[in-house]
């Protein structure tokens, strides 16, 4: 039985900009992740994403909902991957923040 993992990431970007950054981030994940992980489907409908992915031979599915001030990601992990849920949750949260925040700025440099 799948185990749901929910991650909520706050942001100050507004719904449209957050969605744009996440769409770009998912395109990057699709192209740049190794053989152990593959995004099988990612279908955006406005500010909502339905996706499925394969990780370590297991298939999972999930959703992303973008609000004005936060992103909510829910992934259904197969029981084999659910044992790693806490590590997976931390990794998803970290990757989501990286997608939303974009490249870090050089300290002291005016933009």
C-alpha positions, 0 to 999 in steps of 0.5 A: 500500500502506498505511503503519502509523503507531503512537503510544503515549501513556503515562498514569496514569488507569487503563484505565476513565478513559482510555477514558471520556476518549477516547470523549468526545474522539472524539465531539468530533472527530466534531462539531468538525473541519472539512471536510478531516477526517471520522470515518466510523466509531468502534466501541468494544468495551470498551477497544478502538476500531476507526475509519475516517476520511477526510482530504484525500479519502483514507480511513484506518482504525485501532485504539486499545487502552487499557491501564492505563498507556498508549494504543496507536493504530495508523493505516494511512495511504494512501501519499499521506498516508504522506508526511506520517507524521511530522507526522501522528504528532506531531499524533495524539500531541498530540491524544491527550494533550489528550484524556487530560489534559483541560482544563489547570488554572490554576496556583496554583488548588487543585482 
